[in-house]
Amino acid sequence: MPVPPFVFAVDEARLRYARFEPGGAGFELANYSSVELDPELFAVGPVGGPIHDPERFRAALTELLDGVDETVTDASLILPDPWLRIALVDSDELPRRADAREEVLKWKLQRTVPFRVEELRVRGKTSRAGSWQESSNRVLLGFGLESLLRQLEGVFDDRGIHLGFISSESLSLLTAVQHVFRDVELGAVAFVCARGYSLTFVLRGEPVLHRFKALPQMAGDEPPAQLVDRDLNLTGMYLRDQFPDAEIGRLLLVGPEELEDRWLAWLAHGFDLPAHAVRLEHLPLSMGSENLPLYEIATLLGAARQEVR
């Protein structure tokens, strides 16, 4: 089922809205709006934190919707990678009942991450195509803070908007650029921003490895090069160990234009192949927007063209 074309995105600084329409060779951005948020509105934590004052967030959503001038009843929501984490684990057959399934996923997750799983909402998607071993299943886990997710859903619900699909920046990007990896066995997307970076590797079109790394900032908002270089090298070693017969066929960088040069160099050195910055030809867009950078459109577009089953 295609998800609704209405997409919201929230982070520490902004609440954004977009609607896309199919047209021409891809999609067109039919509507876009954003409002600034108080940087102290959300509590700080390893997977984000609750909203300090839901009424202020509700006021921001009302302001945003007042400027949209169209009715929204069903929508998707994109959260920052630190707020909605991704993990991949091996699994046997999972229970069919939703509550039993979540308990099993939480049990598996607590052996993998240093978070209190009882405070998290956990959802999983099984994929055999992306298995590291053909005899086992891999489960793509998404998990976020239950209290924050409930608050967000509650505020949107108060405005008559059902959030039927919640995703992260990285997973949304995969949907936006998935056609780029159709002719390669192993591909990678690097999403970079001021808070850090995420690396997502896809094997035959399925995510098989995801890594988010928060980075300390230095003068000029530049993270320490030695830390990035070491982390990329460790990721490359782990990848070669898990996939000794597969080589990265394409490495795509998505991020602010002012960060491109340094990150293209770091990625090329870390994985020993050229990296390419996202351009209009990498996205199913019939046209870009003069006012919005591509990396911002890409995450929104990915959620709008997502399908669920």
NORZITA-V546296 format. One record per backbone hydrogen bond with DSSP energy under -1.0 kcal/mol. CO is the residue of the C=O (numbers start at 1). NH is the residue of the N-H. E is the energy in kcal/mol with one decimal. If there is no record, write none. Layout:
# NORZITA-V546296
CO:NH:E + CO:NH:E
This chain:
# NORZITA-V546296
1:308:-2.5 + 5:20:-1.1 + 6:76:-2.3 + 7:18:-2.4 + 8:78:-2.4 + 9:16:-3.1 + 13:37:-3.6 + 14:11:-2.0 + 15:35:-2.3 + 16:9:-1.9 + 17:33:-2.0 + 18:7:-2.7 + 19:30:-2.2 + 19:31:-1.5 + 21:28:-3.2 + 23:26:-2.1 + 26:23:-3.5 + 27:286:-2.2 + 28:21:-2.5 + 31:19:-2.0 + 33:17:-2.7 + 35:15:-2.3 + 38:41:-2.4 + 41:52:-3.1 + 45:48:-1.7 + 50:43:-2.9 + 53:56:-1.1 + 53:57:-1.3 + 54:58:-2.7 + 55:59:-2.1 + 56:60:-1.8 + 57:61:-2.4 + 58:62:-2.3 + 59:63:-2.4 + 60:64:-2.3 + 61:65:-2.7 + 62:66:-2.2 + 65:69:-1.1 + 73:162:-3.1 + 75:164:-1.3 + 76:8:-2.6 + 77:167:-2.5 + 78:10:-2.1 + 79:169:-1.2 + 80:83:-1.3 + 80:84:-1.8 + 85:143:-2.0 + 87:141:-3.5 + 89:139:-3.0 + 91:137:-1.1 + 97:101:-2.6 + 98:102:-2.3 + 99:103:-1.7 + 100:104:-1.9 + 101:105:-2.3 + 102:106:-2.6 + 103:107:-2.1 + 104:108:-2.2 + 105:109:-2.5 + 106:110:-2.4 + 109:112:-2.4 + 109:113:-2.1 + 115:117:-1.0 + 116:119:-1.9 + 117:120:-1.6 + 119:146:-2.3 + 121:144:-1.7 + 123:142:-2.8 + 125:140:-2.9 + 127:138:-1.4 + 128:131:-1.7 + 133:136:-2.0 + 137:91:-1.7 + 138:127:-2.8 + 139:89:-1.9 + 140:125:-1.7 + 141:87:-2.1 + 142:123:-2.4 + 143:85:-2.2 + 144:121:-2.9 + 145:149:-2.4 + 146:150:-2.6 + 147:151:-1.8 + 148:152:-2.5 + 149:153:-2.7 + 150:154:-2.4 + 151:155:-2.3 + 152:156:-2.2 + 153:157:-2.6 + 154:158:-2.0 + 156:161:-2.5 + 157:160:-2.1 + 162:75:-2.4 + 162:164:-1.1 + 165:77:-2.5 + 167:79:-2.6 + 168:172:-2.1 + 169:173:-2.2 + 170:174:-1.9 + 171:175:-1.4 + 172:176:-1.7 + 173:177:-2.1 + 177:180:-1.9 + 178:181:-1.3 + 179:182:-1.2 + 181:184:-1.2 + 185:204:-3.2 + 186:249:-3.6 + 187:202:-2.6 + 188:252:-2.7 + 189:200:-2.2 + 190:254:-3.1 + 191:198:-2.5 + 195:215:-1.3 + 196:193:-2.3 + 197:213:-3.1 + 198:191:-2.6 + 199:211:-2.4 + 200:189:-2.3 + 201:208:-2.8 + 201:209:-1.3 + 202:187:-2.4 + 203:206:-1.8 + 206:203:-3.0 + 209:201:-3.0 + 211:199:-2.8 + 213:197:-2.3 + 218:221:-1.6 + 224:228:-1.9 + 225:229:-2.8 + 226:230:-2.3 + 227:231:-2.3 + 228:232:-2.6 + 229:233:-2.1 + 230:234:-2.2 + 231:235:-2.1 + 232:236:-2.4 + 233:237:-2.3 + 234:238:-2.3 + 235:239:-2.4 + 236:240:-2.3 + 237:241:-1.9 + 238:242:-2.0 + 239:243:-2.5 + 243:246:-1.5 + 250:188:-2.1 + 251:276:-2.4 + 252:190:-3.2 + 253:278:-2.7 + 254:192:-2.3 + 256:259:-1.7 + 257:260:-1.1 + 259:263:-1.9 + 260:264:-3.0 + 261:265:-1.7 + 262:266:-2.3 + 263:267:-2.8 + 264:268:-2.1 + 265:269:-2.1 + 266:270:-2.7 + 267:271:-2.2 + 276:253:-3.2 + 279:282:-2.0 + 280:283:-1.5 + 283:285:-2.3 + 284:27:-2.3 + 293:297:-1.6 + 294:298:-2.8 + 296:300:-1.2 + 297:301:-3.0 + 298:302:-2.4 + 299:303:-1.4 + 300:304:-1.9 + 301:305:-1.9 + 306:3:-2.1
